[in-house]
Amino acid sequence: MAGTVRNLVAAVLLPLTALACGVPAAEGAPPASPAAPSPAAATRADDPATKVAATTPAPPSDPAGWPFAPAPTADDLRAQADRLAKDPGPIKTNWTPPGKSDRYGHAEAIIAAPYAVVKERLLDFPHYKELAGPKFKKVSLVDKSASGTDLYFQLPIMKGLVTIWYVTRFVAARPGMNGAEIIEGKFVKGNIKDMQIAFTIRPGVRPDQETILVCDLNLAINLPAPQAALDEELRDACGDAVNALRTRTAQPPAP
């Protein structure tokens, strides 16, 4: 059972790590989630979620709360700089952000690329399919509007008996504290319960050559799982996102 739980958690997280992940949820009760698909439904290639835009509101997080506030102290930023000077990362941990009750995966690193390049890759939503692995049956853009960009992910697991799917809404970068910008996505609907991811980017010591990247991720699945197992998967997913972004920033932009 422990192996099954771990495999299911890992399968849900793979789209997020492909980001280079995955999306914060609005405060309060999450949107209603449909039941897990039957084995027959898991093999369908015409899932209606790929053909219609998400209708569930996914408003951006309050700029007065996390991940936009409170501002890191000078000591916090100094400690982070010292950590990354010794180890460029990804340095992976778990924590509970201010105002939250769930534990998040966390990874921080220095990306050897200019700030503008890192930001451009994180906002390149139409090319997320190129970041996803071959296990994904479908990764597609389902809607783009003033409120954000909705991406649909579909991933068969358990030898195709079950398909995990969800729609994630990503929004443009928003200003954070102390010169940072936040890029977040929000869970809209799917057969998981809830999900939040936040990428924080800040210019490095040499902004034309390096960028500080922080990834924070929470995921709520429709299956009981030991917290230790979730912790490990969440922090590893953030670390994998960092490494994937490093690969992407070493390549020319997609056409």
N, C-alpha and C positions, 0 to 999 in steps of 0.2 A: 504493500500500500504506500509506504514511504517513497519507493521509487516512482510509482505512478503519480503521486502528488508532485514530486520534484519535476518529472517530465512535463506535467501539465503546466506548472508554473513557468518552466523554461520556455515552453512553446508559446505561451501568452506573451512573454517578454521579448521574444525574438524580433518582432517588428520594431520595437523601441530601440534595440541595439542597432538595428539597421539604419536608424536615423543618422546616427553619428555626430533607440530606441529606439516614442513616444509618447502625459497630457493632463493638465491639472483639472480637477473637477471643481465645480462651483460649490460653495459652502452649502450645507444643508443636505437634505435627502437626495441621493443620486437619482437619475432618470430610471424609470422602470426598465428592467432588462427582460428580453424575451427568453423563453425556456431554451435550453440547449437543443440543437437540432437533432433530429433522428438520424440513424445511419443513412437512410435514403436521402434525407435533405443534405447530409454532409457531402454527397457526391454531386449535388446540383451545381451547374455552372451558371445558372441564370438567377442567382439570388437577387431578389428585388432591391436589396440595399445597394447594389451596384448601379441601379438604373434611376434611383430617385434621390434627391437631395435630403439630407437630414432635416427633420422638422423640430427636433427638441432643442430649445435654447441652450446655449453654452456660453454665457457671458464671461468676458475676461475677469480675472481675479481683481479684487479691490486693490488699488494702488497703495492704500494705507496699510495693507496687511502683507504677510508673506506670500510670494517670494520677493515682493518689492520693498518691504520694510519688515523689521527695523533695519537701519543702516548698520553695516559692520563697523566696529570701532577701529581706531587706528591700530590698536594692539592686535585685533583680529586679522587685519590686512597684513601687518608685519609678520605675524605668525605663519600665515599662509605663504607669504613670499619666502620665508625661511624654509618651510617644508618643501616647497617646489624647487628651491635652489639646490637642495640636497637630493631630491628625487622628483624629476619632472612629471611623474605620474604615469598612468592614473593611480592616485592614492584613494583607496576605497574604504568607506565606513558606512555606518547606519546612524540615523538620528531621528528625533522628532522635532520638526520645525516649530517655531513660535506660533501659537494659536492652533496647532494641529494636535490630533490625538493618535494618529497612525505613525508608524515608523516608516521612514523613507530610506531607499538606497541613495548613496551619495558618492560621487567621484569628482576629483579635481585634478587638473593637469595643465601643463604648458603645451600649447600647440605651436609648432614652429612654422607659423604662417602669419601674414599680416592680419590685423583685426578685421579689415574690410573683407578679406577672403573668407575667413572663418564665418563671419556673419552671412555672407552671400550663400555659402554652402548650407548653413542651417535653415535658410529661408527658401531653398530650392525645392519646394514641395512637389512640383510636377515630376521631378526625377527621383522621388523616393523609391520607386520600383527598382531602380538600378542599385539602390543600397540594400534591398532586401535579398535574402538568399533564395536558392532554388526550391526550398520547401514550401514557399508560399504559393498557393494556388492563384491568388489575385491580390494585387495592390493597385488601387486606382483612385484617381481624383474624381469625386462624385459631385462636388459643388465648390464654386468660388464666388464669393460675394464680398460686400463691404464688411461683413461680420467675421470673415475668415475663410480659410481653405479647408474643406472637408476631405479626408482621405479614408478610403475603405480598405481594411485588411481582412483577408480570409486565409486561414491556415488549418489544414487537416492535421489531426493528431490521432494517436492511438490507432495507427495503421488505417486511417481514414474513416474510422467509426464515428468520430466526432469532429466537427469543424468549429473552430473558434473564429468569430468575426466581430468586428467593431468598427465604428466610424469615429474618427478623431478630428477635432477642429483645431487647426493651428492659426495663430494670429501673428501679425507683424511684430517686430521687436518693439518693446516699450522701455522707457527709461527706468533704470533702477537707481540705487543709491551709490554715491561715490564714483561716478563715472561709468557704472555698469549698464548693460542692457539685458533685458529678459526676453527670451523667446519661449512661449509656452503653448501647449496644446491642451484641449479639454475633451474629456469623454462625452460623446453625444449619445450613442446608443450601441447596443451589442449584446452578446450573451455572456459578458462579464459584468460585474456590478459597478465598478468605478475605476478611475485611473487618473493620474496626474503626472505630468512631467514638466520640468522647468530647466531651461538652459540659461545660465548666467555667463555672460562674456564680459571681459574687462581687458583693456589694453595691457600688455606686459611692459616690462622695463624698456624694451625696444619695440614700440607699437608697430613699426614697419617690418618687424621680423617675428614677433611672437605675441600670442594672445593667451590669457588665462581663461580656461573654460571650467565651469562647474555644472554637473548634471545632478538633478534630484528627481527621484522617481518613486511613486507609490502606485500600488496595484491591488485591487480587491477582486478576487475571483470567487466564483460560485462553488467553492469546495473548501472544506476545512483543511488547514495546512499548519504545521508547526511554525511558530514565528521564526525560529532559527533558520528553517529552510527558506522561508520568504525573505528574510534578511539577506541571506547569501545570494539568492537569485537577483534581488533588487540591486544590491551593490555591484554584482558582477555585470548586470545589464548596463548600468551606468558606465562601468569601466570599458565594456565593449563598445558603447556608443562613442566614448572618447577615442578609442583606437580606430574605429571606423571613420570618424571625422578626420583623423590624422591621414588616413589613406586617401580620403576624398580631397583634402587640401593639397596633397602632393600631385594631384592630377589636374589637367586643364578643365575648365568649366564644361558641363554637358551642353550640347548645342540646343 
